[in-house]
Amino acid sequence: MGVARQSLEQLQAHLNIAKNFFEVGLIPRNDVLQSEVQVANGEQSLIRAENSVELARSKFNTVLRRDINTPVQLEDILTDRPMTGLWSRASRRHWKTVRRSGIRY
């Protein structure tokens, strides 16, 4: 949702710039109208994102056999672990497989 909200803010800022340019005669009215359409599409995208989050919460609560309106707090548990040695292990496995299969480069 944060991305959709940020995108909408950028579209609204662009619309304000387009209106200012139109007022001083730098762009035609059609460009302002296009910006207004883009803002309307951005608003629709934000509403879709909000609805998707609410639907996911409801489905989650349903799976847990709770009331669908029970608040859900999400916690990011992803930890960033370095992949030290992963590439070298994968490379060794690849070359072992190549040697066993008899494929020559």
Residue pairs with C-beta under 8 A, 6 or more apart in sequence:
1 46
1 49
1 50
1 53
3 49
4 42
4 45
4 46
4 48
4 49
5 46
7 42
7 45
7 46
8 39
8 42
8 43
8 45
8 46
11 35
11 38
11 39
11 42
12 39
12 42
14 35
14 38
15 32
15 35
15 36
15 38
15 39
18 27
18 31
18 32
18 35
19 32
19 35
21 27
21 31
22 28
22 29
22 31
22 32
57 68
57 72
58 68
58 69
60 72
61 67
61 68
61 69
61 70
61 72
62 68
98 105
